[in-house]
Amino acid sequence: MALLAVFLLVAYAGLASGTAGVRVGLTRIHYDPHVTASQFVRDALRRDIHRDTARQLAASDGGATTVSARTRKDLPNGGEYLMTLSIGTPPLSYPAIADTGSDLIWTQCAPCSGGGQCFAQPAPLYNPASSTTFGVLPCNSSINMCAAALAGAAPPPGCACMYNQTYGTGWTAGVQSTETFTFGSSPADQARVPGIAFGCSNASSDDWNGSAGLVGLGRGTLSLVSQLGAGRFSYCLTPFQDTNSTSTLLLGPSAALNGTGVQSTPFVASPSNAPMSSYYYLNLTGISLGATALSIPANAFALNVDGTGGLIIDSGTTITSLANAAYQQVRAAVSALVTLPTADGSDATGLDLCFVLPSPTSAPPAMPSMTLHFDGADMVLPADSYMISGSGVWCLAMRNQTDGAMSTLGNYQQQNMHILYDVQKETLSFAPAKGGGGLPT
């Protein structure tokens, strides 16, 4: 399978000017023909597993002015989408992972000493000393990660909020700050947004290939969604093997789904403790393959009172993970329909169920759609959204998760679908994309 890069066009008009929202266009283009599909899946799955492991440990413990900014896909090393933002005065452009599964916005900052404390990035380091709009957040600021730790106590004089954020794919540490962010690719369509809280990172792991940081789009106060006051946002991820189609991400009142085929399901209330409070939980009640409803226990995806279990939708995870009781039913149903010889894909792709195609150029056999039954809504996945082919094998693009652990709906299963997060109405809406194109302009 050819690997792809993604470019986004971002638009903002809200926080500073009082206009309506943010518009982001995505373009998927060919990226690296030398990386095989199995390498792509293996690397993406490695990052997904690390991300899930960290989550389980944490659980047990209107008409907008439009501007644009370029982004791309984090390949060949994973399946994340990179959004390009500009920071400071004068603005410096940097690419960062767009992640609905976290809140903090951060980028690497100078000085950064190296020696394992910094990672190579494609853009120059942001230097706060070179910006006239940089500010440090005090420990008791209401928009940082330190205020809760003070528990109402007075901070030491001159106390700056230092943070150490751990993800499934790595970690970063630095000082929480504020800056002016610039959205847009040309002076004619640029919008400058002052006072955005972000992390100025001076030390990080080396697990952020292709980016210079991360943009959190989760439910917490520090996310870009919250800081822009966007009551809703939507996106459409074009098919993974489509190298030409464009797509659009919208933040604010202009984000909407209209017409036929739109279905909606309520978010499940998130646990109050971090990091689970940042996640968008959904109530997955069952799965069907074709007309056959699979025998999945009713509580397979239940969110427990201690914050374990449940299922989230996440743009920063590539491959969907399912509680083992559900995954084994899906695996068995797929196996029963495919007559090709099976292959152990754990080494080549990291995926559990793979089939050997007659030749590397052979088309996979026809398969029925898979339906994810949510509370009040059915999400229908064509075979291309739950099976992945390349390097002569054809694999189920899902993996198992320990029963009682959190399941995740990844971005591979979200491809070619319009998805709307209405954070005010607490609902997720979705509809199949018509013709593989982006959201309506």
N, C-alpha and C positions, 0 to 999 in steps of 0.2 A: 504493500500500500504506500503510495506517495505521501510523504509528510508535508505538512502545511504550516505556513506562518499566517498570523492574523493581524490585521491592521484595524484600528478603531478610529472613528471620528467622534470627539467628545464635544458636547455643547453645554454651556452653563449660562443661566440667567436667573438668579434667585437671591442668594444670600446678600449680595452687595447692592443689587439694583432694585429688588422687589419684584422682578419679573418672574416668569413661570417655571423654568426648570432646566434640565440638562438633556442634551441630545448626543448620543454616541453612535457613530456608524462603524460597522465591522466589515473588513474585507479579508477574505481568506485567499491566500496565494500560495503557490508551490514554494517550498522552503529548502529541503535538503534531500535530493534523490539518492544519496548514498546511505541513508539511514533506513534500515528495513523496518517493516511493520512490527516484526517481533521485538526489535530493539526499542521501538517507540512504546509498545505496550508494556514491556518489561520495566522500562525506566519510569513510565507513568505509574505503573502499579506499585513499584517500590516506594515512590513518594506517597501514594495513597495509603499504603499499609503503615508507613511511619506516621502519617497524619492521624490515622484512626487509632493507632496505639497510644499516641499522646492524648487523644480525646478520651479514651477509656480510662487512662490513669487519672485524668482530671475529674472524670465523673465519679470515680471511686474515692477520690480525694476532693394651564392657560396659554397662551401663545407666547412662546419664549423666543428671545433673541438667540440665534444659533451660531455657535463657534465650533471649531474643529481642532483635534489633536491626534497625532498618529500613534498607533500602538501595533504590537505584533504578538504572535504566539510563542510561548516558551518551548521551542523545539530545537534540537532533537531530544532534549533531556526530560521532557514531561509534557503535560497537557494543559498548562495554565494559559490564561489570556493576560497579555501585558498591556496596560494602559499608560500612555505617555502623558505626563504632566510637567508643568514648568513651575519652579519654586524660586521665590526671592525677587529682589529688585537690585540689579537687572535679573530677569528670569533665566533660570538654567533648566533645560529640558532633561527629564529622566524617565525611563520605563519601569513600571512597577506592576506586580501581579494583582489583578482584580479578583477579590476574594469575598464571596458572600458568607463565608464561614468564619470571619473574624472582624474586628473593629478598627484596630490601630492602623493609621497611615504612617509609613516611615520610609526613610531613605538613608543611605550611607552618607556620612558627613566627614569633612576634613576637620581636624587631623584624624587619620585612621592609620594605625601603626603597622598593619600587616602582621606577619608572623603568626598566621592562623586567626587573627582577630578581624580581618577584612576579607572580602571576596572580590575577585575580578569582576568589573562591570563595564558595559559598553560605553557609558557616558562618564564625563569627568565627575569627581566627587563634588557634591554641593558644599560650599564653604560659607558658613554663617557669617564669618568676618567680612565677606565681600558683599553682603546684602544689607541694604539700609532699612529693611522691614522685618528683620529677624528679632524675635523676642523669646525669652525663656519663661516657661510657666512655673509659678511658685508652687510649693508643695500643697498648699491648701486651695488651689484652683479647682473649680467645680468640673472642669473638663480635662482632668488628667487621671492617671492611675494611682496617684499617691494620696489623694484626699481621704479615701476610705481607710487607708492604713493609719492615718492620724487619729481616727475615732473621735474627732471633735477637739483634740488637743491643739494648742497653739504650735505652729511650726517654728523651728529655729530661725533666727534672723537670716534673711538672705537665702533661705532654703530653696533649691531648685529641684524639680521633680525628676529623679532618675528612675529608669525603668529597666526591666529585664524580661523580655517577652519570649516565651517558648512556644514553638509550633511543632506539628508532627514532622515537618521537613527541616527544622533547624531552629535557630534562636537569634535574637538580636538584643542589644543593650545600648542605652544612651541617655539623653536628656530630652524630656518632653518640652516642646517649643511651639511657637506660633509663627506663621508666615503668610505672605500673600501668594496664593496659587494662581497661575495663569492658565486658562483653557483656550485653545485655539491655535491654528497653524499659521495664520497671517494677521498682520495688524488690523485688517478690515473686520475680522470676525472674532478678535480676542476679547475675553472677559477676564478681569482681574478680581479675585475674591480675597479680601483681607481676613486675617484672624483665624485661619484654619489651624487647628491643633494637630501636630504631627510629631513623630519621633525622629530626633536627630541622632542617628546611630553611629557610634564610634567603635563598635565591636560586634561582629556577627559570625555565624558559622558560614561554611562555604556551600550551602545548599540552595542558592538562589540564582542558578545559572540563567543567563539571558536577561536578568533584571537588575535594578538598583534598589529594590525595596518592595513594598507591598501597599495596596490600597484596600482597606477593610470596608466592605459593603454590608456588614451585619446589622443587628438590631440595637447595638449599644450606642451610647451618646458620642463615642469617639469616631464612629464610622463616617465615611464621606456622605452616605445617605442621610444620616442624622444631622450632620453639621451643615449640609445644604438645605435642610428642612424639606427634603423630598418626601412627600406623603406616599409616593408610589414610584416604582421603577420597573422597566420591562426590557427584555432582550430577546433576540432570536439568533441561535447559533446555527449557521449553515452546515450542511452535511460535511462530515470529516473529509470525504474524498472529493469534494467539489472545490476546485481551485479558482473559480471565477466569481461566484455569487457574492453579493454584498448583504450585510445585515446591519441592524440598528439597535442601539441601546438608548433608552430614554429614561431620564430621572426628572420627576416632577409631574405637574398636572397634564402635560402632553402625553404621558405614558398611559395607554389605554388599549384594550382589545375590543373590537366591534365585529359585527357580522355573525354568520352562522358558525357552529362548531365550537364556540367558546364554552368551556366548562370551568367551574370554580369549586374550590374546596377550602375550608377554613384552616388557618394555622392552628396547631396545637399550642397552648400556652407553654412558653419555655420555662424551664426551671430558673429560679432567681439567682442561683449561684453561677459564677463565671467558671469556665467559658461557655457553658451550655446556654446561658442567657442571651448569647449573641446569635444562636442558631435559629433557622427557620424550620420548625418541626411540622410534619404532615402526618395525618392518620391514614396509613396504608392498610386497608382492610382485607385485601386478597389479591391474587394474581391469576390470570387465565392465559393459556396458550391456545390460540384459535378459539374454538367454542368450549374448550374443556377448562373448567374451574379446578385449580390445583388444591390439593388437600393440605392447606396451610393452617396451623393452629391460630385461633382467633386472637391470641395474645402475643403472636410472634413479633409484632412491631410496637407493642405497648410501651409507652413512656412511664417508667416507674417513679415513685415518689422520691427516691433517692437520686434521681437524675440519670440513671442508667437506662438503656434501651431506647426505644423510639426510632424514628427515621427523619433525617434532615435532607433538604435539597441544598446542594453546594456547587458553586461554579468553580471552586478551586480543587475539586476531586474529579478525576477522569472516569474511573471505572466504578460502577455501582456495586456496593457491598450489601448483602442481605443476611439477616439472621440465619444461622445454619439450618434450622427447621424449614425455612422457606426456600433457601438456596438449594437444598437437596431435592426438593420437589421440582423446582425449575430445571435443575440439571437432569433429573430422570426424565422429565417430559421432553426436553430437547433431544436427549439420547434416543428416546423411543421413536422419534420422527426421522432421524438421520441414519441412512444405511452405509455411509462412508466408514472406513476404518478409523478408529480413534487413535490419538497420539497423546503422549504425555507432554503437555506444553509448559510444565512448571519451570523448566530451565530456560527455554527459548522465549517464552512470553510472560511467565508467572501466572498464567491462567490455568484453571483446573481441567476444563473440558475442551479439547481440540479434536478436529477431524482432519484427515489427510485428503487433500484434493487430488484428483487424477493427475494434474500437472499444475505448475505454478501459475499458468494462465487460465486455468479452468474456472468457469463461473460456479459459485456455490449453488446448491440446489434450492428450490423454492421452499420457503418456510412461512407458516401463518404468523399473523401479528401477535404480539404479546400485549396484554392489557393489564395495567396497574390500576387496581380499583381503590380509589381514595374515597374519603367521606364525601359523598354527593357528586363525585366526578370520576370519569374513566380516562386514563391516559393511554392511548393506543400507540405502541411502538412497532414499526415495521421491522422486518428481520435485520435490516442494515443498522438499526439502532440498538440491537441486543446481541448481534453476532459481528465479528470483525475478522477479515481475511487478509492474508499476506504471507509471503515466503512459503507458499504451498500448503498452508494450514488455514483452517477456518474454526474460530474459537468463540465460545460463549463469553461475551464481554461483561461478565459479572463474576464476583467472588463471594466466598462465604465469610460470615462474621460469627463470632461466638454467640450462642443464644444468650439473650439478656444484655448484650452489648449494643451500641448504637449502630444502626444501618444508615447508609448514605446513598442518595440518588445523585449520581455523578453527571458530568457534563456530556459524556458520550451518549447517554440515554436521553439527554435533553436536545440533541441536535435536530435541526429542521422543525423547530416548534417555537411558536410565540409564547413567552412566559411573562406574566405580570405579577409582581409582588405589590400588593396593596397593604402597606404597613399601617395605614389608618383604619381600614376596614378589616384587617387581620385575615386576608384571604389571598390565596394563590389562584390565578386564572391561567388557562392555557388553551391553545388551539393549534392544529397542524398548520405549518407554513404552506402556502399555496405556491407551487412551482419552485420551492426551494429558495425564494427570495427573502429579503429582509422585511422588517416591519414597515407598514405604510408610512410614507413621508407626509 
